[in-house]
Every structure is written in C-alpha cells, then in structure tokens.
Amino acid sequence: MPPLPHCYRTLIAGVALTLLFCSIVLPAQAGSDPYRILIINSYHPGVFFSDREVQGVQEAFTGQKADFTLEYMDAKKITSPEYQKLLFDSYRMKYANTRFDAIISLDDDAFRFLLENADVLFPKTPVFFCGVNNFEDSMLEGNPLFTGVVETLSRNETIDLALALHPGTERIYVITDQTTSGEINRKILEKTVSAGRFPVPVIFLDDNRTGLSLAELKVKVAHLPQHSIVYYSDFFQDKDKVTYLPTEAMKEISAASSAPVYAHGSQYLGHGAVGGNMNSGLLQGGTAAKMALLNFSGIPVADIPVYKEGMNEYMVDENMARRWNIDMSVFPAGIRVINHPVSPLEKYWVYIVAIAIFVLIETWIIISLLISRRQRLKVEKDLRSADETLRSLINANPESVILFDPDGTILFSNEVAASRYHTTPDKALGKNIFSMMDPDLARRRRDLAEMAVRTRQSVRATDTRDGRSYDITFTPLPDADGKISKVATLGIDITESQNLQDTLARINRRLRNIAQLTRTDLANQTFTLQGYFELMKENMPERKRQEFLQKIQEMLDALVLSIGISRQYQDLGDRLPLWQDINKAFLYALSHVNTGATRRELLPEPVEVYADPHLEDAFMGLIQQTLSATPPATIIRLSGYEEDGSYFLLYEDDGPGIADTEREKLFQPEYPEYRTLFLASEILDITRITIRETGIAGKGLRFEIRIPAGGFRILVNQDKDPESGSMR
C-alpha cells in the first residue's frame, strides 16, 4: 500500500492558503472600474482541466468587480513556430492600446509563450501562472513579474496506488500522445522507468512513437494479457491530429479495456478511470487568481513565492472498483471515494430531523390551543351573567353588533356579526376581534378603535372585508368611573347581495398552499445550510471548502427564489375576480419577458374570462415554460372552442414539448422547475378554471384550459343567451 504524503501536504497547504487568502484586505476599487484580467488558455474550450482552471479563476473573484478577457491558444491542435508568430502578431494588434491589471496563464504553452513575449506584448503587467509542469526556478530569471502555481502530476503515486490495489500485477501499459505535454510526460516517465522505479515492466502502447488512432488504441487495450494495468498519461490527439475531449476518450478506452485504467487527472474520475493521485484544475486556477488578489491588495509580485507543493489527493471511483473486483478494504487511509452507496440514514437525515421538529412544533401548538381554550372558558363563565334583555335586543338588529374591550377581546357578538366572521356568538366570545381579520384590515380597524378610545367620540369609516363593504362605527363606552372599558362596533353591510363563499374559500386554500410551500422550502434549505456550516467548521482543503460555499450559494439562490415567489403572490385574493380580455392579459404577460424571435398568434375573436387579477401571471408561467425549452419554440399560439357549455382555451407552441415521464410533475408544488406552472394552476383554480397538458413529446406544448359555464364571454354579437356562459 503506498504512502500518502501528497494528501497530507495538500491538507496543510490548503489550510495555509485559506488563512492567507482570508486575510486579504483589498483596496477600494476606484469609482466603478473593474479589475481588467486577461486569461490566456493554452488549449481550446471543452478541455476539462483548463475549463476548470477558468472556473476557479472566475470564482476567486466572486464579490469583486472584474472584467475578464479570455484567449484560447488551441495548442492541442497546432504548435508550430509560424502559429506562435501569428498569435504574437494578433495579440500585439488587439491589445496595443489595452492595459490589463493582471494576466493569468493556464498550462505550459501559455506560460512559455508569455515568458518569451510578455515584456513586449504586455509590459509591466504581472503574470500569475498555473498548471505548469516541470517547473524550475531558473525559468523566471529576468521575469520579476511572474509567479504562480506549479502543477504536480503524480505519475509515480498513481501507479503505486494501482499496484497496491492489484497486488498480482505483472506489467503496466502506458497510454500517451504526441502533444507537447504528452511528449514531456512520456520522457519523464521513461526516465523513471529506466531508474528501476517500478517492480514490473512498463510498456508504452505507442512503442514506436508514431502515434495511434483511437480505434487502434481501443484494439490494443482490448487484448492485454491477464494481470495487467493501464496508466492513462495523455490522449488529447491521435496520430491523425484528431483531437478528443479527455473524458470522451477515457470513456471509450475504459469501456474497451481488458484491464483497469488509472489516471492522474481528476477529470477522468467518473468517466472510466478507477482512480489515482489526482490534480484539480479548479484549485490550480483559483490559487493563481488569489495570488493576483494578493498583488491587488498591495503585496509586490516578488514577495509572492511560487507555490510548488502538490494539490493532489488520492481518489477512487467505487463503481470502477466493483467492476474490477477490487477489495475495497485495502483502500489507503484518507482516500476519497466517489459513487459510494449512501445509507438510508445518511440520505434521509434531513427528513428525520424535520419530522422530529414538526412533532415538537405540533406539540407546542396543541399545548397553546389548550391554554387558549382554558382562557376562553374562563371568559365565557364571566360573561354568562350579561344582560339577556340587551342580548335579545341586539340580536334583533339586522346588522352586526360586537362589544369588545380596548384590547380587542370579544365580550359579546350578535348572530349577524358572528355569521359574518363565519362563527357563532358563543364561539366568538373570548377571541380577539382583530385576529379574525387579515393584517391590513386588522391594523386599520385597530387604529379606528384606538382613536375612539383616545378621543372618547364615535369614529366612522368604510372598509371592505371578505369581499364585502361595510359602514363601520366604533363607539367608546365608559364604565361607572368614566374609564373607557368597552367599545361597541356597528357594521352595516352596504354591498350588493353576492354569494362569494366559494371563491373566497378557494382563495384561502391557494394562500395556504403557497404559504405551506414557502415554509417547506425555507425549512429544508435552512436545515441543509446548517449542516454545511457545521461541516465547514472543520479543517478541510480549500477546494472542498469552495465546493461547500458553491452549494451554500445555490441554496441561498433557491431561498431568494422561494421568497420572491411568495412575495409575488402574497396579495393573492386581496382583489375580487373580474372580467378580463384573454388576448390583452396574454399580451401583458408577453411584455414582461424577452421572447426573441418567437412569434405569437392570438384568439381570432375577443373572449373575456372571469378570473383572478393574477391571470397575467398565470400566462407568464406558461410562457416561461416555453422559453426555457431547448431548442426554443418559433411560435406561441392561442386558440379556443366551445364544447358542452364550457370554453376550451388552447395554448400551444412548436418547441420540444414535455417528456411523458415529466408530465405528471407539471402542476405539483414539490418540483421547483415547474413551480410557475403550479402557481398558474392555483390562480386559475380560484374561479374553477382547470388546466392540463395534453401535448405530444417532441411536438410542442399543448395546455388545455377549461373555463366553466358562466365564466366566459365571447364578444362578437348579442344573439346568444348569456345564461349559456357566453355572449355573442
């Protein structure tokens, strides 16, 4: 079993870098000017390691104003002197009048190019490099503005790990290519082999150094003798100059191989490599960027030493280990294992804690209700001796009369008032009158009651509650000592007689659903955040800390989104449903989003629908579903028809549609990606409008919205009975 010096050095180095970078105090950026950063990438987009380096650089500048310029040298495809001269001339023309605050160099080709040309192309500009192999201090002689991070490729440690996990190995086969880095890595490995570093023969599959095609390489690894292992050093380009993404090549080679494949790059893990002592592009790029931040804080480049310690760790893919029947009990101590099966306790611990907390909250609620009930019974006992004559007289009043103390506790309520609060006179006793109203109305009426007590005069106002308007009078009543001990309120219903019970009940149910959804989102995210914060109290590599911070940021973004949705719909039901033109509501929704080149078709005739005022938001939810699809739809079409007394409004597009496996999730609250569709269905359901998706996967969305009889008007002419649900 191999020793793990790099793992421990990584932990120590990560802690040191964390303490160092956390102490950076950056100067205030002048005005609003961002830092101008030039990133020169040796390769092309899609190379996993260098892509992660770019990501690490950008994440390191989180919270800072930074303007990034990214150049790709494409050195995996072409490295001739003529091409280097072309790059020089191109950069000199492009950046002749541009001054960068820092240059960040990714990998060997960019580093060598800048050593030769930075003083001419970018004079007096500090260069912070990463991903450099075979670094020597002499390389920086005459370049005082260079510093950075050395990439250590743990070839020997990776092969040692493979030998430890396969004790019967008789030979090692090596995969290389003819790129610049591939040739360098091969020479180093050949020198190590010549020194007798390994106990078994090491054989290069490209034995004559003429290169191999991917197809030839797959044939070779498919026919290796027993008791062999494969070390994947490099294969970015085949003998015909065809380039491959490393992960794609690894997948095909590993699938074809008759022996386990090991590699030193973390980009290969999860794509067919069993494991190795692996480096991290994310940590390399992030460390170089943080060196730049140190320089921006006032520390000269000459005082920032080149970081030469390894940033590698031992890692193994348990899926591959099982494929090759590796005894996982022999894994070295401290090795990181991915794709490890999660136990039910590990998987569901958040839910277990949530259930426990829920039980405690429910217990507390029950106890609170019991205490409230005891208090109410006491008040009822004290009030049973009230004057029955006055009670009968007030009950005869056709309008609402309530008597309460200055704190709002109800002392008496006639039957009309109790019915307007959806209770009975007996049940209303002891309750706080203001707790039976929404917060805004409660605040207004409390202010009126307090004014009546303060001025000792009646106060009159008009307001609305539960969709009905009332003329309210608050009259202060003094006791025998002249102290205002009671307030009488007379409420006269001044609205037209309308039965909105059903609509109000549906509104309240929507609000409860949204509130419950928001509480669930907040609770789940909060518990998860607490877990990550507890883990981050422990010492860990900077790369791991950055992963946790990224996850925390994603959870905070989810919290912000959940709160935003709750805020958007917090006034749901505050206004009564009303007649709305479907085409106009749809156009209003379109005006809030960028539909690009997507065309629209409206209903050919004006149709009005009786719906909640948030109808526009419901349409926006459907539009957002269309715009989120890939490839995008080219048209959104509204159409409709009458059938069996109902009106069916169809919303269709020509995008990719909804997969059959996703359709049952569309209007469920537990799927964040379809949250807007859930809210759309809730808005429509307030006035008994239903919605379902009836499209065919691959042929576009098709939302079928059914508007019941009495809830729509087709405004063409007046020759149809309006009782049928439409007006023509």
C-alpha positions in Angstrom: 0.0 0.0 0.0 1.5 3.4 -1.0 2.2 6.2 1.5 0.1 9.3 1.2 2.5 12.3 1.6 0.8 14.4 -1.1 -2.6 14.0 0.6 -1.3 15.4 3.9 0.7 18.1 2.2 -2.5 19.1 0.3 -4.3 19.4 3.6 -1.6 21.5 5.2 -1.1 23.7 2.1 -4.9 24.2 1.8 -5.2 25.4 5.4 -2.2 27.7 4.9 -3.6 29.2 1.7 -7.0 29.6 3.3 -5.6 31.6 6.2 -3.5 33.6 3.9 -6.3 34.5 1.4 -8.9 35.1 4.1 -6.6 37.8 5.5 -6.6 39.8 2.2 -7.9 43.3 2.5 -8.5 44.6 -0.9 -8.3 48.3 -1.6 -11.5 50.1 -2.7 -11.7 49.9 -6.5 -11.6 53.4 -7.9 -15.1 54.5 -9.0 -16.9 51.7 -10.7 -13.9 50.5 -12.8 -13.5 46.7 -12.5 -10.2 44.8 -12.5 -9.2 44.0 -16.0 -8.0 40.4 -16.2 -6.6 38.7 -19.3 -6.8 34.8 -19.2 -4.6 33.0 -21.7 -5.7 29.4 -22.0 -3.2 27.0 -23.7 -5.9 24.9 -25.2 -9.5 25.1 -26.6 -12.9 25.1 -24.9 -14.0 21.7 -23.8 -10.7 20.6 -22.3 -11.9 19.7 -18.8 -8.8 20.6 -16.8 -8.3 24.0 -18.3 -12.1 24.7 -18.3 -12.0 24.0 -14.5 -9.0 26.4 -14.2 -11.0 29.1 -15.8 -13.9 28.4 -13.5 -11.5 28.6 -10.5 -10.2 32.0 -11.6 -13.7 33.4 -12.0 -15.0 32.0 -8.7 -12.0 33.5 -6.9 -13.1 37.0 -8.0 -16.6 36.5 -6.6 -17.6 39.7 -4.8 -15.1 41.8 -6.8 -15.7 43.8 -9.9 -13.7 42.0 -12.6 -13.8 42.2 -16.4 -12.4 39.0 -17.9 -10.9 38.7 -21.4 -10.3 35.0 -22.4 -7.9 33.9 -25.2 -7.5 30.3 -26.4 -4.2 29.3 -27.9 -5.5 26.0 -29.3 -2.1 24.4 -28.6 -3.6 20.8 -28.5 -4.2 21.2 -32.3 -1.3 23.4 -33.6 2.0 24.5 -32.0 4.3 25.4 -35.0 6.6 28.4 -34.8 4.6 30.0 -37.6 1.5 29.7 -35.5 3.3 31.2 -32.5 4.3 34.2 -34.6 0.7 34.6 -35.8 -0.5 34.6 -32.1 2.1 37.2 -31.3 1.1 39.5 -34.1 -2.6 39.0 -33.3 -2.2 39.9 -29.6 0.0 42.8 -30.4 -2.7 44.2 -32.7 -5.6 43.5 -30.5 -4.1 44.8 -27.2 -1.8 47.6 -28.3 -4.0 50.1 -26.5 -5.2 47.9 -23.7 -3.8 47.9 -20.2 -4.5 44.8 -18.0 -4.2 44.7 -14.3 -3.1 41.1 -14.4 -2.6 38.2 -16.8 -3.5 34.7 -15.7 -1.7 31.9 -17.7 -3.2 28.4 -17.9 -0.9 25.5 -18.5 2.5 25.0 -20.2 2.1 26.5 -23.7 0.7 29.8 -22.4 3.4 30.0 -19.8 6.2 29.5 -22.3 4.6 32.0 -24.7 4.4 34.7 -22.1 8.0 34.0 -20.9 9.2 34.9 -24.4 6.7 37.7 -25.3 5.0 39.3 -22.2 7.6 42.1 -21.8 6.8 43.2 -25.4 3.0 42.5 -25.6 2.1 43.4 -22.0 4.9 45.5 -20.5 4.9 46.0 -16.7 1.9 43.6 -16.3 2.1 40.9 -13.6 1.6 37.3 -14.8 0.2 34.6 -12.5 0.5 31.1 -13.9 -1.0 27.8 -13.1 -0.9 24.2 -14.5 2.9 24.4 -15.3 4.7 21.1 -15.3 8.5 20.5 -14.8 9.0 24.0 -13.3 12.4 25.2 -12.5 13.3 28.5 -10.7 15.7 29.4 -13.5 12.7 29.8 -15.8 11.8 33.1 -14.1 15.2 34.7 -14.3 14.7 38.1 -15.8 11.0 37.9 -15.3 10.3 39.5 -11.9 6.6 40.0 -12.6 6.0 36.2 -12.9 4.7 34.0 -10.1 2.1 31.2 -9.8 1.3 27.6 -9.0 3.2 24.6 -10.2 1.2 21.5 -11.4 2.5 18.3 -10.0 1.5 15.2 -11.9 1.6 12.3 -9.5 2.5 9.7 -12.0 4.5 7.5 -9.6 2.0 7.8 -6.8 -0.9 6.9 -9.2 1.0 3.8 -10.5 1.9 2.9 -6.9 -1.8 3.0 -6.0 -2.7 0.8 -8.9 -0.1 -1.8 -7.9 -1.3 -1.7 -4.3 -4.9 -2.4 -5.4 -3.8 -5.1 -7.8 -1.1 -7.0 -6.0 -0.7 -9.6 -8.7 0.1 -7.2 -11.5 2.8 -8.4 -13.9 3.0 -5.5 -16.3 2.0 -1.8 -16.7 0.8 -0.4 -20.1 1.0 3.3 -20.7 -1.2 5.5 -23.0 0.4 8.7 -24.3 0.0 11.0 -27.3 2.3 13.3 -29.4 1.2 16.7 -28.0 3.7 19.0 -26.2 2.6 17.9 -22.8 2.2 14.3 -23.9 5.9 14.2 -25.0 7.1 15.8 -21.8 5.2 13.4 -19.6 6.4 10.4 -21.6 10.1 11.5 -21.3 9.7 11.9 -17.5 8.0 8.5 -17.2 10.7 6.8 -19.4 13.4 8.3 -17.2 11.6 7.0 -14.1 11.2 3.5 -15.7 14.9 3.5 -16.6 15.8 4.2 -13.0 14.0 1.0 -12.0 11.3 2.8 -10.0 8.6 0.1 -10.6 8.8 -3.6 -9.8 7.2 -4.8 -13.0 7.8 -4.0 -16.7 6.3 -0.7 -18.1 5.3 -0.9 -21.8 4.2 2.1 -23.9 1.4 1.1 -26.2 2.7 3.6 -28.8 6.0 1.7 -28.8 7.4 3.2 -32.0 6.4 6.8 -31.1 4.5 7.2 -34.4 1.2 7.7 -32.6 -2.1 5.7 -32.5 -5.6 6.4 -33.7 -8.4 5.9 -31.1 -9.6 2.8 -32.9 -6.1 1.3 -32.8 -5.7 2.1 -29.2 -9.0 0.5 -28.3 -8.0 -2.7 -30.1 -4.7 -2.8 -28.2 -6.2 -2.3 -24.7 -8.9 -4.9 -25.5 -6.3 -7.6 -25.9 -4.0 -7.0 -23.0 -2.7 -10.1 -21.1 -4.1 -11.0 -17.7 -2.6 -9.4 -14.6 -2.1 -6.1 -16.4 -3.0 -2.5 -15.5 -3.2 0.6 -17.8 -1.8 4.0 -16.9 -3.6 6.8 -18.9 -0.9 9.6 -19.2 -2.3 11.6 -22.2 -4.5 11.1 -25.1 -5.8 14.5 -26.4 -4.8 14.0 -30.0 -4.4 10.9 -32.2 -1.8 10.3 -34.9 -4.0 11.9 -37.5 -4.2 15.1 -35.4 -7.8 14.4 -34.5 -8.4 15.9 -31.0 -10.6 14.4 -28.3 -12.1 15.7 -25.1 -10.3 13.7 -22.4 -13.5 12.5 -20.8 -14.8 11.2 -24.2 -11.6 9.3 -24.9 -11.4 7.9 -21.4 -15.0 6.5 -21.7 -14.3 4.7 -24.9 -10.8 3.4 -23.8 -12.1 2.2 -20.4 -15.1 0.5 -21.9 -12.9 -1.4 -24.4 -10.1 -2.2 -22.0 -9.5 -5.7 -20.6 -7.5 -4.2 -17.7 -8.3 -1.5 -15.2 -7.3 2.1 -16.2 -5.7 4.6 -13.8 -5.0 8.3 -14.4 -3.6 11.3 -12.5 -6.3 13.8 -13.6 -9.5 14.3 -11.6 -11.3 15.0 -14.9 -11.2 11.3 -15.7 -12.9 10.2 -12.5 -16.4 9.2 -13.1 -15.7 8.6 -16.8 -14.0 5.2 -16.6 -10.8 5.7 -14.6 -10.5 3.6 -11.5 -8.6 6.3 -9.6 -5.2 7.8 -8.9 -3.4 10.6 -7.1 -5.3 13.3 -8.9 -4.8 17.0 -9.5 -7.5 19.7 -9.6 -7.8 22.4 -12.3 -10.4 24.3 -10.1 -7.9 24.6 -7.3 -5.0 25.5 -9.6 -6.9 28.3 -11.3 -8.4 29.6 -8.0 -5.0 29.7 -6.3 -3.4 31.7 -9.2 -6.3 34.2 -9.1 -6.0 34.6 -5.4 -2.3 35.4 -5.9 -3.5 38.2 -8.2 -5.8 39.4 -5.4 -2.8 39.4 -3.0 -1.0 41.6 -5.5 -4.0 43.9 -5.8 -4.0 44.3 -2.0 -0.6 45.8 -2.2 1.8 42.9 -1.9 4.5 43.0 -4.7 4.8 40.1 -7.0 8.3 39.5 -5.9 7.0 38.8 -2.4 4.5 36.2 -3.5 6.5 33.0 -3.9 5.8 30.3 -6.5 3.6 27.6 -4.9 5.3 24.3 -5.6 3.5 21.9 -3.2 1.2 19.4 -4.8 -2.6 20.0 -4.8 -3.4 16.4 -5.4 -5.3 13.7 -3.5 -5.9 10.0 -3.8 -9.3 9.3 -5.3 -11.2 6.1 -6.4 -14.4 5.5 -8.3 -16.3 2.8 -6.4 -18.2 1.8 -9.5 -15.0 1.0 -11.3 -13.6 -0.7 -8.3 -16.6 -3.0 -8.3 -16.2 -3.6 -12.0 -12.6 -4.9 -11.5 -13.4 -6.8 -8.2 -11.1 -4.7 -6.1 -11.1 -5.4 -2.4 -12.2 -2.0 -1.1 -11.0 -2.9 2.4 -7.4 -2.3 1.1 -8.1 1.3 0.2 -5.4 3.6 1.7 -6.4 5.6 4.7 -7.6 9.1 3.8 -8.5 8.2 0.2 -11.6 9.9 -1.2 -14.2 7.6 -2.8 -16.9 8.8 -5.2 -20.0 6.9 -6.2 -20.1 5.3 -2.8 -23.6 4.0 -1.9 -25.4 6.3 0.6 -27.0 4.7 3.6 -30.7 5.5 4.3 -29.7 7.4 7.5 -27.2 9.5 5.5 -29.7 10.0 2.7 -32.7 10.9 4.8 -31.3 12.5 7.9 -32.7 15.9 7.0 -36.2 14.5 6.7 -35.8 12.7 10.1 -34.7 15.9 11.8 -37.6 17.8 10.0 -40.1 15.2 11.2 -38.8 15.5 14.8 -39.0 19.3 14.7 -42.5 19.0 13.2 -43.7 16.8 16.0 -42.3 19.3 18.6 -44.0 22.2 16.8 -47.3 20.3 16.7 -47.0 19.5 20.4 -46.4 23.2 21.2 -49.4 24.2 19.0 -51.6 21.7 20.8 -50.5 23.0 24.2 -51.0 26.5 23.1 -54.5 25.7 21.9 -55.3 24.0 25.2 -54.1 27.1 27.1 -56.2 29.3 24.8 -59.2 27.1 25.4 -58.9 27.4 29.2 -58.7 31.1 28.9 -61.8 31.2 26.7 -63.8 29.1 29.1 -63.0 31.5 31.9 -64.1 34.5 29.9 -67.3 32.7 28.9 -68.1 31.9 32.5 -67.7 35.6 33.5 -69.9 36.7 30.6 -72.8 34.3 31.2 -74.3 36.8 33.7 -74.7 39.5 31.0 -78.0 41.3 30.5 -80.2 38.9 28.4 -82.6 41.6 27.5 -79.8 43.7 25.9 -78.7 40.5 24.1 -82.1 39.8 22.7 -82.4 43.4 21.5 -79.1 43.5 19.8 -79.7 40.1 18.2 -82.8 41.5 16.6 -80.7 44.0 14.8 -80.3 43.0 11.1 -76.7 44.3 11.1 -73.6 43.2 13.0 -73.0 44.4 16.6 -69.9 43.5 18.5 -68.8 44.5 22.0 -65.1 44.2 22.9 -62.7 45.5 25.5 -59.9 48.0 24.5 -57.5 45.1 23.8 -59.9 43.6 21.3 -61.3 40.6 23.3 -64.9 40.0 22.3 -67.4 40.3 25.1 -70.5 40.0 23.0 -71.5 39.4 19.4 -74.9 39.2 17.8 -75.7 36.4 15.4 -75.3 38.6 12.3 -71.8 39.7 13.3 -70.8 36.1 14.2 -72.0 34.8 10.9 -70.0 37.5 9.1 -66.9 36.1 10.8 -68.0 32.6 10.0 -68.6 31.5 13.6 -71.3 31.6 16.2 -71.9 34.1 19.1 -70.8 31.6 21.7 -67.6 30.7 19.8 -66.7 34.3 19.2 -66.6 35.0 22.9 -63.1 35.5 24.2 -61.5 35.7 20.8 -59.5 38.8 19.7 -61.6 40.6 17.1 -58.5 41.7 15.2 -57.1 38.2 14.9 -60.1 37.3 12.9 -59.2 39.7 10.1 -56.3 40.0 7.6 -53.4 42.0 8.9 -54.0 45.2 6.9 -57.7 45.4 7.8 -56.9 44.5 11.4 -54.4 47.3 11.5 -56.9 49.8 10.1 -59.7 48.8 12.4 -57.5 48.7 15.5 -56.4 52.3 14.6 -60.1 53.4 14.4 -60.9 51.7 17.7 -57.9 53.3 19.5 -58.9 56.7 18.1 -62.4 56.2 19.5 -61.0 55.3 22.9 -58.5 58.2 22.8 -61.0 60.9 21.7 -63.9 59.4 23.6 -66.0 60.0 20.5 -67.5 57.7 17.9 -65.4 57.1 14.8 -66.9 56.1 11.5 -65.3 54.7 8.4 -66.0 52.5 5.4 -63.9 49.4 4.6 -64.0 46.0 2.9 -63.7 42.6 4.4 -64.1 39.2 2.8 -65.1 40.9 -0.5 -67.9 42.9 1.1 -68.1 46.6 2.0 -69.2 47.8 5.4 -70.0 51.1 7.0 -68.3 50.7 10.4 -68.9 52.8 13.6 -66.7 52.4 16.7 -68.4 53.9 19.8 -66.4 54.1 23.2 -68.4 53.0 26.3 -67.2 54.4 29.7 -67.7 52.5 33.0 -69.0 53.9 36.2 -65.7 55.6 36.9 -65.6 57.2 33.5 -62.9 54.9 32.1 -63.4 53.6 28.6 -63.8 49.8 29.3 -65.7 48.7 26.2 -66.0 49.6 22.6 -69.2 48.8 20.6 -68.9 48.4 16.8 -71.9 48.6 14.4 -71.2 47.2 11.0 -73.7 47.9 8.2 -73.4 45.8 5.0 -73.5 48.3 2.1 -72.6 45.9 -0.7 -74.9 44.3 -3.2 -76.0 40.8 -2.1 -73.5 38.4 -3.6 -72.5 34.9 -2.7 -68.7 34.8 -2.9 -68.3 32.0 -0.4 -66.9 29.5 -2.9 -64.5 32.0 -4.4 -63.2 33.2 -1.0 -62.7 29.6 0.2 -60.6 28.7 -2.9 -58.6 31.9 -2.5 -57.8 31.0 1.1 -56.8 27.5 0.0 -54.4 28.8 -2.6 -52.8 31.1 0.0 -52.4 28.2 2.4 -50.8 26.1 -0.4 -48.3 28.8 -1.3 -47.6 29.5 2.4 -47.0 25.8 3.1 -44.8 25.5 0.0 -42.7 28.5 1.1 -42.4 27.2 4.6 -41.3 23.8 3.4 -38.7 25.3 1.0 -37.3 27.6 3.7 -37.2 24.8 6.3 -35.5 22.3 4.0 -32.9 24.8 2.8 -32.3 26.1 6.3 -31.6 22.7 7.7 -29.3 21.8 4.9 -27.4 25.1 5.3 -26.9 24.4 9.0 -25.4 21.1 8.1 -22.9 22.6 5.7 -22.0 25.3 8.2 -21.2 22.7 10.8 -19.0 20.8 8.3 -17.2 23.9 7.4 -16.1 24.4 11.0 -13.7 21.5 10.4 -10.4 21.8 8.7 -10.6 20.9 5.0 -8.8 21.6 1.7 -9.6 24.9 0.1 -11.1 23.0 -2.9 -13.6 21.3 -0.6 -14.4 24.5 1.1 -15.1 26.1 -2.2 -17.4 23.3 -3.2 -19.3 23.8 0.1 -19.5 27.5 -0.5 -20.8 26.9 -4.0 -23.5 24.6 -2.6 -24.4 27.1 0.0 -24.7 29.8 -2.7 -27.0 27.6 -4.7 -29.2 27.1 -1.6 -29.3 30.8 -0.9 -30.3 31.4 -4.5 -33.1 28.9 -4.0 -34.2 30.7 -0.8 -34.2 34.0 -2.6 -36.3 32.5 -5.5 -38.8 31.0 -3.0 -39.1 34.2 -1.1 -39.5 36.1 -4.4 -42.3 33.8 -5.5 -44.0 34.2 -2.1 -43.7 38.0 -2.3 -45.1 37.9 -5.8 -48.3 36.1 -4.8 -48.7 37.5 -1.2 -51.7 39.6 -2.3 -53.4 36.7 -4.0 -57.1 37.0 -3.2 -56.9 40.6 -2.0 -58.9 41.7 -5.0 -62.0 40.1 -6.4 -62.1 38.1 -9.6 -63.1 40.3 -12.6 -63.8 40.0 -16.3 -60.6 40.2 -18.4 -59.8 40.1 -22.1 -57.8 36.9 -22.7 -55.8 38.4 -25.6 -54.9 41.5 -23.5 -53.9 39.5 -20.5 -51.7 37.3 -22.7 -50.0 40.4 -24.3 -49.4 42.0 -20.9 -47.6 38.7 -19.8 -45.5 38.7 -23.0 -44.4 42.3 -22.4 -42.6 41.2 -19.2 -40.3 38.7 -20.9 -37.9 38.6 -23.9 -39.4 36.3 -26.4 -36.7 36.9 -29.0 -37.7 35.7 -32.4 -40.7 33.7 -31.1 -43.9 34.6 -33.0 -47.4 34.7 -31.4 -50.9 34.1 -32.6 -53.9 35.5 -30.6 -57.5 34.4 -30.4 -59.3 35.5 -33.6 -62.2 36.9 -31.7 -62.3 38.8 -28.3 -63.1 36.5 -25.4 -63.4 37.6 -21.8 -62.9 35.3 -18.8 -63.9 35.8 -15.2 -60.7 35.1 -13.4 -58.4 36.3 -10.6 -56.5 39.5 -11.3 -53.3 37.4 -11.4 -54.4 35.9 -14.8 -51.5 37.7 -16.4 -49.1 35.9 -14.0 -50.7 32.5 -14.9 -50.0 33.2 -18.6 -46.4 34.2 -17.8 -45.9 30.8 -16.1 -46.9 29.1 -19.4 -44.7 31.5 -21.5 -41.7 30.8 -19.2 -42.1 27.1 -19.7 -42.0 27.7 -23.5 -38.9 29.9 -23.3 -37.0 27.5 -21.0 -37.1 24.7 -23.6 -34.2 23.8 -25.9 -34.4 24.2 -28.9 -36.7 27.3 -28.5 -40.1 27.4 -30.0 -40.7 29.6 -33.0 -44.4 30.3 -32.3 -46.8 30.5 -29.4 -50.5 30.1 -30.5 -53.8 30.7 -28.7 -57.0 29.1 -29.9 -60.3 28.1 -28.5 -63.6 26.4 -28.9 -66.9 25.8 -27.1 -68.0 22.3 -26.0 -70.7 21.1 -23.6 -71.2 24.6 -22.3 -67.5 25.2 -21.4 -64.9 27.1 -23.3 -61.6 25.4 -24.0 -58.7 27.7 -24.4 -55.6 26.1 -26.0 -52.0 27.3 -25.5 -49.6 25.7 -28.0 -46.1 26.0 -29.2 -43.8 24.1 -31.6 -40.9 23.5 -29.1 -39.7 20.1 -27.9 -42.7 19.7 -25.6 -42.9 17.7 -22.4 -41.5 14.2 -22.0 -44.1 11.7 -20.9 -42.1 10.9 -17.8 -42.2 14.6 -16.7 -45.9 15.3 -17.4 -47.2 14.1 -14.0 -44.8 16.6 -12.3 -46.0 19.7 -14.1 -48.5 21.1 -11.6 -47.1 19.6 -8.4 -45.5 22.0 -5.8 -42.6 19.8 -4.9 -40.8 20.2 -8.3 -39.1 23.7 -8.4 -38.6 23.5 -12.2 -42.3 23.5 -12.6 -43.2 25.9 -9.8 -44.6 28.6 -12.1 -47.0 26.0 -13.6 -48.1 25.0 -10.2 -48.8 28.7 -9.3 -50.6 29.2 -12.7 -52.9 26.3 -11.9 -53.6 27.7 -8.4 -54.5 31.1 -9.9 -56.9 29.6 -12.4 -58.5 27.3 -9.9 -59.7 30.3 -7.8 -62.6 30.6 -10.3 -62.8 26.9 -11.1 -60.7 27.1 -14.2 -58.8 23.9 -14.8 -55.6 23.3 -16.8 -53.8 20.2 -18.1 -51.0 19.4 -20.6 -52.1 17.3 -23.5 -49.2 17.7 -25.9 -47.1 15.0 -27.5 -43.4 14.8 -26.6 -41.3 16.2 -29.4 -44.1 18.1 -31.0 -44.6 21.1 -28.6 -46.5 22.1 -25.5 -50.3 22.0 -25.5 -52.0 23.4 -22.4 -55.8 22.8 -22.4 -57.5 25.4 -20.2 -61.2 24.6 -19.4 -63.4 27.6 -18.4 -66.7 26.6 -16.9 -70.1 27.8 -18.0 -70.8 31.3 -16.8 -67.1 32.1 -16.6 -66.5 33.3 -20.2 -68.0 35.8 -22.7 -67.3 35.7 -26.5 -67.9 39.3 -27.6 -68.9 39.1 -31.2 -72.6 39.9 -31.3 -75.6 39.7 -28.9 -77.6 36.9 -30.4 -76.8 34.2 -27.9 -78.4 33.6 -24.5 -75.9 35.0 -21.9 -77.0 32.3 -19.4 -75.3 29.7 -21.5 -71.9 31.2 -20.4 -71.1 33.2 -23.5 -72.4 36.4 -25.2 -72.3 36.7 -29.0 
